[in-house]
């Protein structure tokens, strides 16, 4: 894909996310959608692969594989984790503000209490119920943040440019870590463990996840690998997501082939949807992550597809495999909910 098309695709993804966030803005608990997109699959933000490369995509001596007592394992790029940790300096932060639901969950797992966390419709750890809310990832309240006098403000790497524009008028120390996919969250957990002196807790979290992953991967082993198309959006518009997003990374671990990269041959994390692509890819499974009413979004998608004469031949429609994913599990990349997300994804792909 040429540079002009790449920029256009990213602009569309950003506008979609902002539209969803604007709709949510009427609620006092505004939620950053995404990582998927960053925290879609925004937190999963104006996504794309702007953050650090997933550790699973590295090779050679940089990647260190750690085995767990239960037979699972996870790979950590120690050099990349050290680079992320270096943003914080040599002194452990005593007062941290977080503008990401995903990263907030990681800090809770490490036993770190921030002084500020994002405003969100998604449930944050109970231990953070009295922690100051500082606005959503896309609309952080600069006045609230500066009043907390933080040692560091931690945000998702995928929306660094947007956050920097907000913070540029204040003298705030910032650090940005990747959090769009599950592999990125693993890397960031290691990095944050180093920063806050919680390496043992980080290892414990990743050991537990490795066990859950190993169980689900073993369950999927030997099953025919389905071609999956994962959509993010509302009834108004949709984007396709590749394996660098939270639901995409989990589906890939379970053996599914993502049509964005494998069939359509695109390296875009978020790709604009058109019906020709649906027909060309002919996915076995179509999954939707929708912040709004998933049933309305699915009906709109089905209506659009049926306008194309080839829709009856599509495998996903023939097999009744056009489904909505649970937004509470897949709306924001989550290390804490990953085990449950694996189980939900397995059912959608294989049962």
C-alpha positions as CSV (number, residue, x, y, z in Angstrom):
1,X,0.0,0.0,0.0
2,X,1.5,3.4,-1.0
3,X,2.1,6.2,1.4
4,X,-1.0,8.2,0.4
5,X,-3.3,5.3,0.8
6,X,-1.7,4.4,4.2
7,X,-2.3,8.0,5.5
8,X,-5.9,7.9,4.2
9,X,-6.6,4.6,6.0
10,X,-5.1,5.9,9.2
11,X,-7.1,9.1,9.0
12,X,-10.4,7.1,8.5
13,X,-9.5,4.9,11.5
14,X,-8.9,8.0,13.6
15,X,-12.1,9.7,12.6
16,X,-14.1,6.5,13.4
17,X,-12.6,6.3,16.8
18,X,-13.2,10.0,17.5
19,X,-16.8,9.6,16.3
20,X,-17.4,6.8,18.8
21,X,-15.7,8.8,21.6
22,X,-17.8,11.8,20.8
23,X,-21.0,9.7,21.1
24,X,-19.7,8.5,24.4
25,X,-18.9,12.0,25.6
26,X,-22.4,12.6,26.6
27,X,-21.8,10.2,29.5
28,X,-19.8,11.5,32.4
29,X,-17.8,8.3,32.2
30,X,-16.3,8.6,28.7
31,X,-14.5,5.6,27.5
32,X,-11.5,5.5,25.1
33,X,-12.4,2.8,22.7
34,X,-9.6,0.9,21.6
35,X,-6.9,-0.5,21.3
36,X,-8.4,-2.6,19.4
37,X,-8.8,0.9,18.8
38,X,-5.5,1.3,21.8
39,X,-7.5,1.4,23.9
40,X,-9.5,-0.3,20.6
41,X,-8.9,-1.6,20.4
42,X,-8.3,2.0,21.2
43,X,-6.9,2.8,24.2
44,X,-7.2,-0.4,21.1
45,X,-6.2,4.7,19.6
46,X,-5.8,6.3,16.4
47,X,-4.3,3.0,15.9
48,X,-2.2,1.5,13.4
49,X,1.2,0.2,14.3
50,X,2.6,3.4,15.7
51,X,3.6,1.7,19.0
52,X,6.6,-0.6,19.6
53,X,6.8,-3.8,17.7
54,X,5.4,-6.8,19.4
55,X,8.0,-9.0,21.2
56,X,6.5,-12.0,19.4
57,X,7.7,-10.5,16.1
58,X,11.3,-10.3,17.3
59,X,13.9,-13.0,16.9
60,X,17.5,-13.7,17.8
61,X,19.3,-13.0,21.1
62,X,17.1,-10.1,22.1
63,X,14.1,-12.4,22.7
64,X,14.2,-14.4,25.9
65,X,11.7,-17.2,26.4
66,X,10.6,-18.0,29.9
67,X,9.1,-21.3,30.6
68,X,6.5,-21.7,33.4
69,X,6.0,-24.7,35.7
70,X,2.7,-25.5,33.9
71,X,4.3,-25.9,30.5
72,X,3.3,-22.5,29.1
73,X,5.9,-19.9,28.0
74,X,6.2,-16.3,27.0
75,X,8.8,-14.4,25.1
76,X,10.2,-11.1,26.3
77,X,12.4,-8.8,24.3
78,X,14.6,-7.6,27.2
79,X,16.3,-4.9,25.1
80,X,13.0,-3.5,24.0
81,X,11.6,-3.6,27.5
82,X,14.7,-1.8,28.7
83,X,14.2,0.9,26.1
84,X,10.6,1.4,27.2
85,X,11.7,1.5,30.9
86,X,14.4,4.1,30.1
87,X,11.7,6.7,29.4
88,X,11.0,6.9,33.1
89,X,14.6,7.7,34.1
90,X,16.6,6.1,36.9
91,X,14.3,7.1,39.8
92,X,11.2,5.0,40.5
93,X,8.0,7.2,40.1
94,X,6.1,7.7,43.3
95,X,3.2,9.5,41.7
96,X,2.0,8.2,38.4
97,X,-1.0,9.3,36.3
98,X,-2.4,6.8,33.8
99,X,-4.5,7.7,30.8
100,X,-5.2,4.1,29.7
101,X,-7.6,1.5,31.0
102,X,-5.2,-1.3,29.8
103,X,-2.2,0.1,31.5
104,X,-4.2,0.9,34.7
105,X,-5.0,-2.8,34.9
106,X,-1.4,-3.7,34.5
107,X,-0.3,-1.3,37.3
108,X,-3.0,-2.8,39.6
109,X,-1.7,-6.3,38.8
110,X,1.8,-5.1,39.8
111,X,0.6,-3.7,43.0
112,X,1.2,0.0,42.0
113,X,-1.3,2.6,43.1
114,X,-1.5,5.6,40.6
115,X,-2.7,9.0,41.7
116,X,-4.8,9.4,38.6
117,X,-6.6,7.0,36.3
118,X,-8.8,7.5,33.1
119,X,-12.5,8.2,33.2
120,X,-14.2,5.2,31.6
121,X,-17.5,3.3,31.3
122,X,-15.4,0.1,31.5
123,X,-14.9,-1.1,35.1
124,X,-11.5,-0.3,36.6
125,X,-10.0,-2.3,39.5
126,X,-12.0,-1.9,42.7
127,X,-8.8,-0.7,44.5
128,X,-8.9,2.4,42.2
129,X,-12.4,3.5,43.1
130,X,-11.2,6.5,45.1
131,X,-8.4,7.4,42.7
132,X,-8.8,10.7,40.9
133,X,-10.4,10.5,37.4
134,X,-8.5,12.5,34.8
135,X,-10.6,12.2,31.7
136,X,-10.5,9.8,28.8
137,X,-7.4,8.8,26.8
138,X,-8.5,11.1,23.9
139,X,-9.7,13.9,26.1
140,X,-7.5,14.0,29.2
141,X,-8.2,16.9,31.6
142,X,-4.9,18.7,31.7
143,X,-5.9,20.8,34.7
144,X,-6.8,17.8,36.7
145,X,-3.5,16.0,35.8
146,X,-1.3,19.0,36.6
147,X,-3.0,19.5,40.0
148,X,-1.9,16.0,41.0
149,X,1.8,16.9,40.4
150,X,2.7,13.5,39.0
151,X,6.2,12.3,38.5
152,X,5.1,10.8,35.2
153,X,2.1,10.5,33.0
154,X,1.8,7.1,31.3
155,X,-0.1,6.7,28.0
156,X,-0.5,4.3,25.2
157,X,2.1,4.6,22.4
158,X,-0.5,4.4,19.7
159,X,-1.9,7.8,20.6
160,X,1.3,9.5,21.6
161,X,1.0,12.3,19.0
162,X,-2.5,13.2,20.2
163,X,-1.5,13.2,23.9
164,X,1.6,15.2,23.3
165,X,-0.5,18.0,21.7
166,X,-2.5,18.1,24.9
167,X,0.5,18.0,27.3
168,X,2.8,20.4,25.3
169,X,1.6,23.4,27.3
170,X,2.5,21.8,30.7
171,X,5.8,20.7,32.0
172,X,4.8,17.1,32.5
173,X,7.2,14.1,32.3
174,X,5.6,11.5,30.0
175,X,6.2,7.9,29.0
176,X,4.4,5.9,26.3
177,X,4.2,2.2,26.1
178,X,2.5,-0.2,23.6
179,X,-0.8,-1.7,24.6
180,X,-2.8,-2.5,21.5
181,X,-2.2,-6.2,21.2
182,X,-1.8,-8.9,23.8
183,X,1.9,-9.4,22.9
184,X,2.5,-5.6,23.4
185,X,0.8,-5.8,26.8
186,X,3.2,-8.6,27.8
187,X,6.2,-6.5,26.8
188,X,4.8,-3.4,28.6
189,X,4.2,-5.5,31.8
190,X,7.8,-6.4,31.8
191,X,8.9,-2.8,31.3
192,X,6.6,-1.5,34.0
193,X,7.8,-4.2,36.4
194,X,11.4,-2.9,35.9
195,X,10.3,0.7,36.4
196,X,8.4,0.2,39.6
197,X,10.7,-2.6,41.1
198,X,8.0,-5.2,40.6
199,X,9.8,-7.7,38.4
200,X,8.5,-10.7,40.5
201,X,4.9,-9.5,40.2
202,X,5.3,-9.0,36.4
203,X,6.6,-12.6,36.1
204,X,3.8,-13.9,38.2
205,X,1.2,-12.2,36.0
206,X,2.8,-13.5,32.8
207,X,3.2,-17.0,34.2
208,X,-0.5,-17.1,34.9
209,X,-1.4,-15.9,31.5
210,X,1.1,-18.3,29.8
211,X,-0.7,-21.2,31.6
212,X,-4.1,-20.0,30.3
213,X,-2.7,-19.5,26.8
214,X,-1.1,-23.0,26.7
215,X,-4.4,-24.6,27.7
216,X,-6.4,-22.9,25.0
217,X,-3.7,-23.3,22.3
218,X,-3.5,-27.0,23.0
219,X,-7.3,-27.2,22.8
220,X,-7.2,-25.6,19.3
221,X,-4.3,-27.7,18.1
222,X,-5.1,-30.0,15.2
223,X,-8.4,-28.2,14.3
224,X,-8.7,-26.8,10.8
225,X,-7.6,-23.2,10.9
226,X,-10.4,-20.8,10.0
227,X,-10.0,-17.6,8.0
228,X,-11.3,-14.8,10.2
229,X,-12.3,-11.3,9.5
230,X,-12.4,-9.1,12.6
231,X,-14.4,-5.8,12.3
232,X,-14.4,-2.8,14.5
233,X,-17.0,-0.1,14.2
234,X,-20.7,0.9,14.5
235,X,-23.7,0.7,12.2
236,X,-22.3,3.7,10.4
237,X,-18.9,2.4,9.4
238,X,-16.5,-0.5,9.9
239,X,-12.8,-1.1,9.8
240,X,-11.0,-4.5,9.5
241,X,-8.4,-5.3,12.1
242,X,-5.3,-7.5,11.7
243,X,-3.4,-9.7,14.2
244,X,-1.7,-6.7,15.8
245,X,-4.9,-5.8,17.6
246,X,-6.1,-7.4,20.8
247,X,-8.8,-9.7,19.3
248,X,-6.6,-10.3,16.3
249,X,-3.6,-11.4,18.4
250,X,-5.8,-13.8,20.4
251,X,-7.4,-15.3,17.3
252,X,-3.9,-15.7,15.7
253,X,-2.6,-17.5,18.8
254,X,-5.5,-20.0,18.4
255,X,-4.5,-20.7,14.9
256,X,-6.8,-18.6,12.9
257,X,-5.7,-16.9,9.7
258,X,-6.4,-13.2,9.5
259,X,-7.7,-12.2,6.1
260,X,-6.3,-8.7,6.3
261,X,-2.7,-9.8,6.2
262,X,-2.9,-13.3,4.7
263,X,-5.6,-12.9,2.0
264,X,-5.8,-9.1,1.3
265,X,-2.0,-8.8,1.8
266,X,-2.2,-5.6,3.7
267,X,0.1,-4.7,6.6
268,X,-2.3,-2.1,7.9
269,X,-3.5,-2.6,11.5
270,X,-6.8,-1.0,10.6
271,X,-8.1,-1.3,7.0
272,X,-11.2,0.4,5.6
273,X,-13.9,-2.2,4.8
274,X,-15.4,-2.5,1.3
275,X,-17.7,-5.3,0.1
276,X,-15.3,-6.4,-2.6
277,X,-12.8,-7.3,0.1
278,X,-15.3,-9.3,2.0
279,X,-16.1,-11.4,-1.2
280,X,-12.4,-11.7,-2.1
281,X,-11.4,-12.8,1.4
282,X,-14.4,-15.1,1.8
283,X,-13.8,-15.6,5.6
284,X,-15.0,-18.6,7.4
285,X,-15.7,-16.5,10.5
286,X,-16.7,-12.8,10.7
287,X,-16.4,-11.2,14.2
288,X,-17.5,-7.7,15.2
289,X,-16.3,-5.5,18.0
290,X,-18.9,-2.7,18.5
291,X,-19.0,0.0,21.2
292,X,-22.7,0.6,20.3
293,X,-25.5,-1.9,19.9
294,X,-23.8,-5.0,18.4
295,X,-27.1,-6.3,17.0
296,X,-27.8,-3.1,15.1
297,X,-24.2,-3.1,13.8
298,X,-24.4,-6.7,12.7
299,X,-27.7,-6.2,10.9
300,X,-26.3,-3.2,9.0
301,X,-23.2,-5.2,8.0
302,X,-25.4,-8.1,6.8
303,X,-27.6,-5.7,4.8
304,X,-24.5,-4.2,3.1
305,X,-23.1,-7.6,2.2
306,X,-26.5,-8.8,0.9
307,X,-26.4,-6.0,-1.6
308,X,-23.6,-7.9,-3.3
309,X,-24.8,-10.8,-5.4
310,X,-22.1,-13.1,-4.1
311,X,-23.1,-12.9,-0.4
312,X,-24.9,-16.3,-0.4
313,X,-21.6,-18.0,-1.3
314,X,-19.6,-16.6,1.6
315,X,-18.6,-19.3,4.0
316,X,-19.3,-17.2,7.2
317,X,-22.9,-16.6,6.1
318,X,-23.4,-20.2,5.0
319,X,-22.2,-21.5,8.4
320,X,-23.9,-18.9,10.6
321,X,-20.5,-17.6,11.7
322,X,-21.2,-13.8,11.7
323,X,-21.0,-12.9,15.4
324,X,-20.5,-10.0,17.7
325,X,-17.6,-10.2,20.3
326,X,-18.3,-9.2,23.9
327,X,-17.2,-5.6,24.1
328,X,-16.4,-5.9,27.8
329,X,-13.8,-8.5,26.8
330,X,-12.5,-7.1,23.5
331,X,-13.3,-3.4,23.5
332,X,-10.0,-2.6,25.3
333,X,-6.8,-4.7,25.3
334,X,-6.6,-6.4,28.7
335,X,-4.0,-8.6,30.2
336,X,-6.3,-9.3,33.1
337,X,-9.2,-10.4,30.9
338,X,-7.1,-12.2,28.4
339,X,-7.8,-15.7,29.8
340,X,-11.5,-15.2,29.5
341,X,-11.1,-13.6,26.1
342,X,-9.3,-16.7,24.9
343,X,-12.2,-18.9,25.9
344,X,-14.7,-16.6,24.2
345,X,-12.7,-16.4,21.0
346,X,-12.2,-20.2,20.9
347,X,-16.0,-20.7,21.0
348,X,-16.5,-18.2,18.2
349,X,-13.8,-19.8,16.0
350,X,-14.4,-23.5,16.6
351,X,-17.7,-24.3,18.3
